[in-house]
């Protein structure tokens, strides 16, 4: 059985925490690179997205609810230049772009964990720890990620706060990105 369950934990952090964590991970982890990402969320019953980053475009579907600690993920990568055609395809299928995100991501491999330190325009600074696993191990992996976040002296942001901030961004993203 493949590791198809994404376990992730994330927290809002300050700009100073963001800078400090970048420095820490540059010393204590493998730096995987920086990326500028544009992601569109569509108005579908499931969490359907397209993204363009510095290397490729992709379509991906995350089953379950947004901000769940673990959920199945299906991802299809395409050429970076295909992003506009992907948008045209989904619009032609009747989907509407619900939200656009503009993010700068710094990625690291910290032991067996994928770490993302993000700044999303109009949304803020976030740390995300992620590890792919199997269904039977998801609770154990989630507990492990919580411990690793504590090791970084970062307090876990409650899911409710993420949902609240997400809903605010969803309603106001156009103004928020203009003012950032």
DRENSEMAR-290002 format. One record per residue (C-alpha): residue number from 0; residue in one letter; x negated, y negated, z negated. Coordinates in Angstrom, 1 decimal. Layout:
<domars>
+-----+------+--------+--------+--------+
|  nr | rest |   east |  north |     up |
+-----+------+--------+--------+--------+
| NUM |    A |      X |      Y |      Z |
...
+-----+------+--------+--------+--------+
</domars>
This chain:
<domars>
+-----+------+--------+--------+--------+
|  nr | rest |   east |  north |     up |
+-----+------+--------+--------+--------+
|   0 |    X |    0.0 |    0.0 |    0.0 |
|   1 |    X |   -1.5 |   -3.4 |    1.0 |
|   2 |    X |   -2.0 |   -6.3 |   -1.4 |
|   3 |    X |    1.0 |   -8.3 |   -0.1 |
|   4 |    X |    2.1 |  -10.0 |   -3.3 |
|   5 |    X |    0.8 |  -13.4 |   -3.9 |
|   6 |    X |    0.2 |  -14.2 |   -7.6 |
|   7 |    X |   -0.5 |  -17.8 |   -8.1 |
|   8 |    X |   -0.6 |  -20.3 |  -11.0 |
|   9 |    X |   -0.8 |  -24.0 |  -10.5 |
|  10 |    X |   -0.9 |  -27.2 |  -12.5 |
|  11 |    X |   -0.8 |  -30.9 |  -11.9 |
|  12 |    X |   -4.1 |  -32.4 |  -12.9 |
|  13 |    X |   -5.5 |  -36.0 |  -13.1 |
|  14 |    X |   -7.8 |  -37.5 |  -10.5 |
|  15 |    X |  -10.7 |  -37.3 |  -13.1 |
|  16 |    X |   -9.9 |  -33.6 |  -13.8 |
|  17 |    X |   -9.9 |  -33.0 |  -10.0 |
|  18 |    X |  -13.4 |  -34.6 |   -9.6 |
|  19 |    X |  -14.7 |  -32.6 |  -12.6 |
|  20 |    X |  -13.4 |  -29.3 |  -11.4 |
|  21 |    X |  -14.9 |  -29.9 |   -8.0 |
|  22 |    X |  -18.3 |  -30.3 |   -9.6 |
|  23 |    X |  -17.8 |  -27.3 |  -11.9 |
|  24 |    X |  -16.8 |  -25.0 |   -9.1 |
|  25 |    X |  -19.6 |  -26.2 |   -6.8 |
|  26 |    X |  -21.9 |  -24.8 |   -9.6 |
|  27 |    X |  -19.9 |  -21.8 |  -10.8 |
|  28 |    X |  -18.2 |  -20.5 |   -7.7 |
|  29 |    X |  -18.7 |  -20.0 |   -4.0 |
|  30 |    X |  -17.6 |  -23.2 |   -2.0 |
|  31 |    X |  -15.5 |  -22.1 |    0.9 |
|  32 |    X |  -15.0 |  -25.5 |    2.4 |
|  33 |    X |  -12.7 |  -28.5 |    2.8 |
|  34 |    X |   -9.6 |  -28.6 |    4.9 |
|  35 |    X |   -7.1 |  -31.2 |    6.0 |
|  36 |    X |   -3.7 |  -29.6 |    6.3 |
|  37 |    X |   -0.4 |  -30.7 |    7.7 |
|  38 |    X |    2.5 |  -28.4 |    6.6 |
|  39 |    X |    6.2 |  -28.6 |    7.7 |
|  40 |    X |    8.9 |  -26.9 |    5.6 |
|  41 |    X |   12.0 |  -26.0 |    7.5 |
|  42 |    X |   15.6 |  -26.0 |    6.3 |
|  43 |    X |   16.0 |  -22.2 |    6.3 |
|  44 |    X |   17.5 |  -19.9 |    3.7 |
|  45 |    X |   14.0 |  -18.6 |    3.0 |
|  46 |    X |   10.7 |  -20.5 |    2.5 |
|  47 |    X |    9.7 |  -20.9 |    6.2 |
|  48 |    X |    6.8 |  -23.1 |    7.1 |
|  49 |    X |    4.3 |  -24.0 |    9.8 |
|  50 |    X |    0.9 |  -25.4 |    9.2 |
|  51 |    X |   -2.0 |  -26.9 |   11.1 |
|  52 |    X |   -5.4 |  -27.0 |    9.4 |
|  53 |    X |   -9.0 |  -27.5 |   10.7 |
|  54 |    X |   -9.3 |  -23.9 |   11.9 |
|  55 |    X |   -5.9 |  -22.7 |   13.1 |
|  56 |    X |   -2.1 |  -23.0 |   13.0 |
|  57 |    X |    0.1 |  -20.6 |   11.3 |
|  58 |    X |    3.7 |  -19.6 |   10.6 |
|  59 |    X |    4.5 |  -18.2 |    7.2 |
|  60 |    X |    7.3 |  -17.0 |    5.2 |
|  61 |    X |    7.3 |  -16.7 |    1.4 |
|  62 |    X |   10.1 |  -14.6 |    0.1 |
|  63 |    X |   11.7 |  -15.5 |   -3.3 |
|  64 |    X |   12.1 |  -18.9 |   -4.7 |
|  65 |    X |    9.6 |  -21.8 |   -4.4 |
|  66 |    X |    7.3 |  -22.0 |   -7.4 |
|  67 |    X |    7.8 |  -18.3 |   -8.3 |
|  68 |    X |    4.7 |  -16.9 |   -9.9 |
|  69 |    X |    4.6 |  -14.0 |   -7.5 |
|  70 |    X |    6.3 |  -13.3 |   -4.2 |
|  71 |    X |    5.8 |  -11.5 |   -0.9 |
|  72 |    X |    4.1 |  -13.5 |    1.9 |
|  73 |    X |    4.1 |  -12.9 |    5.6 |
|  74 |    X |    1.7 |  -15.0 |    7.7 |
|  75 |    X |    0.9 |  -15.2 |   11.4 |
|  76 |    X |   -2.1 |  -17.2 |   12.6 |
|  77 |    X |   -2.3 |  -18.9 |   15.9 |
|  78 |    X |   -4.6 |  -21.3 |   17.7 |
|  79 |    X |   -4.8 |  -24.8 |   16.1 |
|  80 |    X |   -3.5 |  -26.3 |   19.3 |
|  81 |    X |   -0.3 |  -24.3 |   19.1 |
|  82 |    X |    1.1 |  -26.4 |   16.2 |
|  83 |    X |    3.2 |  -28.8 |   18.3 |
|  84 |    X |    4.6 |  -25.8 |   20.3 |
|  85 |    X |    5.5 |  -24.1 |   17.0 |
|  86 |    X |    7.4 |  -27.2 |   15.9 |
|  87 |    X |    9.2 |  -27.3 |   19.2 |
|  88 |    X |   10.1 |  -23.6 |   18.9 |
|  89 |    X |   11.7 |  -23.9 |   15.5 |
|  90 |    X |   13.5 |  -27.1 |   16.4 |
|  91 |    X |   14.9 |  -25.3 |   19.5 |
|  92 |    X |   16.1 |  -22.5 |   17.2 |
|  93 |    X |   18.1 |  -25.0 |   15.3 |
|  94 |    X |   15.8 |  -25.5 |   12.3 |
|  95 |    X |   15.1 |  -29.0 |   11.0 |
|  96 |    X |   11.9 |  -30.2 |    9.4 |
|  97 |    X |   12.9 |  -30.7 |    5.8 |
|  98 |    X |    9.6 |  -31.9 |    4.4 |
|  99 |    X |    6.1 |  -32.8 |    5.7 |
| 100 |    X |    3.0 |  -32.4 |    3.5 |
| 101 |    X |   -0.4 |  -34.0 |    4.1 |
| 102 |    X |   -3.0 |  -32.4 |    2.0 |
| 103 |    X |   -6.8 |  -32.3 |    1.5 |
| 104 |    X |   -7.9 |  -29.0 |    0.1 |
| 105 |    X |  -11.2 |  -27.9 |   -1.3 |
| 106 |    X |  -11.4 |  -24.1 |   -1.6 |
| 107 |    X |  -13.6 |  -21.9 |   -3.8 |
| 108 |    X |  -14.0 |  -18.2 |   -4.6 |
| 109 |    X |  -14.4 |  -17.9 |   -8.4 |
| 110 |    X |  -15.2 |  -14.3 |   -9.2 |
| 111 |    X |  -12.1 |  -12.5 |   -7.7 |
| 112 |    X |   -9.9 |  -15.6 |   -7.6 |
| 113 |    X |   -9.1 |  -18.0 |   -4.8 |
| 114 |    X |   -9.1 |  -21.6 |   -6.1 |
| 115 |    X |   -7.7 |  -24.6 |   -4.4 |
| 116 |    X |   -8.2 |  -28.1 |   -5.5 |
| 117 |    X |   -5.7 |  -30.3 |   -3.7 |
| 118 |    X |   -4.8 |  -33.8 |   -3.2 |
| 119 |    X |   -1.4 |  -34.1 |   -1.4 |
| 120 |    X |   -0.5 |  -37.6 |   -0.2 |
| 121 |    X |    2.4 |  -39.0 |   -2.2 |
| 122 |    X |    2.5 |  -35.9 |   -4.5 |
| 123 |    X |   -0.7 |  -35.8 |   -6.5 |
| 124 |    X |   -3.6 |  -33.6 |   -7.6 |
| 125 |    X |   -3.1 |  -29.9 |   -8.2 |
| 126 |    X |   -5.2 |  -26.9 |   -9.1 |
| 127 |    X |   -4.0 |  -23.5 |   -7.8 |
| 128 |    X |   -5.4 |  -20.1 |   -8.7 |
| 129 |    X |   -4.4 |  -17.2 |   -6.5 |
| 130 |    X |   -4.9 |  -13.5 |   -6.2 |
| 131 |    X |   -3.3 |  -11.1 |   -3.9 |
| 132 |    X |   -2.1 |   -7.8 |   -5.5 |
| 133 |    X |    0.5 |   -5.0 |   -5.3 |
| 134 |    X |    3.9 |   -5.1 |   -6.8 |
| 135 |    X |    3.0 |   -2.8 |   -9.7 |
| 136 |    X |    0.2 |   -5.1 |  -10.8 |
| 137 |    X |    1.8 |   -8.5 |  -10.5 |
| 138 |    X |    2.5 |   -9.2 |  -14.2 |
| 139 |    X |   -1.0 |   -8.2 |  -15.2 |
| 140 |    X |   -2.6 |  -10.4 |  -12.5 |
| 141 |    X |   -0.4 |  -13.3 |  -13.5 |
| 142 |    X |   -1.5 |  -13.0 |  -17.1 |
| 143 |    X |   -5.1 |  -12.9 |  -16.0 |
| 144 |    X |   -4.7 |  -16.1 |  -13.9 |
| 145 |    X |   -3.1 |  -17.8 |  -17.0 |
| 146 |    X |   -6.2 |  -16.9 |  -19.0 |
| 147 |    X |   -8.5 |  -18.2 |  -16.3 |
| 148 |    X |   -6.6 |  -21.5 |  -16.2 |
| 149 |    X |   -7.0 |  -21.9 |  -20.0 |
| 150 |    X |  -10.8 |  -21.2 |  -19.5 |
| 151 |    X |  -10.9 |  -24.3 |  -17.4 |
| 152 |    X |   -9.2 |  -26.3 |  -20.1 |
| 153 |    X |   -6.2 |  -27.0 |  -17.8 |
| 154 |    X |   -2.8 |  -26.9 |  -19.3 |
| 155 |    X |   -0.2 |  -24.9 |  -17.3 |
| 156 |    X |    2.5 |  -27.2 |  -15.8 |
| 157 |    X |    5.9 |  -25.7 |  -16.5 |
| 158 |    X |    7.8 |  -24.4 |  -13.4 |
| 159 |    X |   10.6 |  -26.9 |  -14.2 |
| 160 |    X |    8.3 |  -29.8 |  -13.9 |
| 161 |    X |    7.1 |  -28.5 |  -10.5 |
| 162 |    X |   10.7 |  -28.0 |   -9.4 |
| 163 |    X |   11.6 |  -31.5 |  -10.5 |
| 164 |    X |    8.7 |  -33.2 |   -8.8 |
| 165 |    X |    9.3 |  -31.1 |   -5.6 |
| 166 |    X |   12.9 |  -32.2 |   -5.5 |
| 167 |    X |   11.9 |  -35.8 |   -5.9 |
| 168 |    X |    9.3 |  -35.4 |   -3.1 |
| 169 |    X |   11.8 |  -33.6 |   -0.9 |
| 170 |    X |   14.2 |  -36.6 |   -1.2 |
| 171 |    X |   11.5 |  -39.3 |   -0.9 |
| 172 |    X |    8.6 |  -37.9 |    1.1 |
| 173 |    X |    8.8 |  -40.5 |    3.9 |
| 174 |    X |    8.4 |  -43.4 |    1.5 |
| 175 |    X |    5.9 |  -41.7 |   -0.7 |
| 176 |    X |    3.5 |  -40.9 |    2.1 |
| 177 |    X |    3.8 |  -44.5 |    3.5 |
| 178 |    X |    2.9 |  -45.9 |    0.1 |
| 179 |    X |   -0.1 |  -43.6 |   -0.5 |
+-----+------+--------+--------+--------+
</domars>
